[in-house]
Amino acid sequence: MINNKKILLCCSAGMSTSLLVTKMRKAAEEKGVEVEINAVALELFEENVNKYDIFLLGPQVKFKKTVFQKVDDQHGKIVEVINMMDYGTMNGAKVLDFALSLIK
């Protein structure tokens, strides 16, 4: 079982991502998975690099993946883009499963 993992979602505005975080937290609770999930604006990425295991980017900011991955590689972290369909439908369970599958 995966416990105490930390997932941070990064986006431009934060409104829809906050809703997705709520849905992901609910899915984690239903699955009995202990995980911390939060969302921040892109500008706050670097100050959070050491606080989280994985960083998920909203599809609208996928252009930042290369830049963020360089920073995360130095810290042994993971950066991925949330699937556009899962993001658009606010499928918290699928996004949670995706994030957990990347954290070994």
C-alpha positions in Angstrom: 0.0 0.0 0.0 1.2 3.5 -0.9 1.2 5.7 2.2 2.0 9.4 2.9 2.8 10.3 -0.7 2.6 13.9 -1.7 1.1 15.1 -5.0 1.1 18.7 -6.2 -1.0 19.9 -9.1 0.3 23.0 -10.9 -1.7 25.2 -13.3 -2.2 28.7 -14.4 -5.3 30.0 -12.6 -6.1 27.3 -10.1 -9.9 27.2 -10.1 -10.5 23.9 -12.0 -7.4 22.3 -10.5 -8.7 23.0 -7.0 -11.9 21.1 -7.9 -9.8 18.2 -9.2 -7.8 18.1 -6.0 -11.0 17.8 -4.1 -12.1 14.9 -6.3 -8.7 13.2 -6.0 -8.8 13.5 -2.2 -12.3 11.9 -2.2 -11.0 9.1 -4.4 -8.0 8.5 -2.1 -10.3 8.3 0.9 -12.5 5.8 -0.8 -9.5 3.7 -1.7 -8.0 3.9 1.8 -4.8 5.6 0.4 -3.0 8.0 2.6 -1.9 10.9 0.3 -1.5 14.6 0.5 -2.8 16.4 -2.6 -2.6 20.2 -3.2 -2.6 22.6 -6.0 -0.6 25.8 -6.7 0.0 28.3 -9.4 3.0 27.7 -11.7 4.9 30.5 -10.0 5.0 28.5 -6.8 6.5 25.4 -8.3 10.1 25.9 -7.3 9.4 26.7 -3.7 7.5 23.4 -3.4 10.0 21.2 -5.2 11.3 19.6 -2.0 7.9 19.1 -0.4 6.2 16.8 -2.9 7.0 13.4 -4.6 5.2 14.1 -7.9 4.1 17.2 -9.8 1.1 17.0 -12.2 0.7 19.8 -14.7 -2.7 20.9 -16.0 -3.0 20.2 -19.8 -3.1 24.0 -20.4 0.4 24.4 -19.0 2.0 21.3 -20.5 4.6 23.6 -22.2 6.2 24.0 -18.8 7.0 20.2 -18.4 10.5 20.5 -20.0 11.5 23.4 -17.7 10.1 21.8 -14.6 11.6 18.4 -15.3 15.1 19.9 -15.4 14.5 21.2 -11.9 13.0 18.0 -10.7 15.7 15.8 -12.2 18.1 17.6 -9.8 15.9 16.6 -6.9 14.8 13.1 -8.1 11.2 14.1 -8.6 8.6 13.3 -11.2 6.7 15.8 -13.5 3.9 14.7 -15.7 1.0 16.2 -17.6 -2.6 15.3 -16.6 -4.5 13.5 -19.3 -6.6 16.1 -21.0 -9.8 14.0 -21.0 -9.4 13.1 -17.3 -8.8 16.7 -16.5 -11.7 17.9 -18.6 -14.1 15.5 -16.9 -12.6 16.1 -13.5 -12.0 12.4 -13.0 -10.2 12.5 -9.7 -10.0 8.7 -9.4 -8.2 8.3 -12.7 -5.8 11.2 -12.1 -5.1 9.8 -8.6 -4.4 6.3 -10.1 -2.1 7.9 -12.7 -0.1 9.7 -10.1 0.2 6.7 -7.8 1.3 4.5 -10.7 4.2 6.9 -11.2 5.3 6.9 -7.6 7.2 3.7 -6.9 
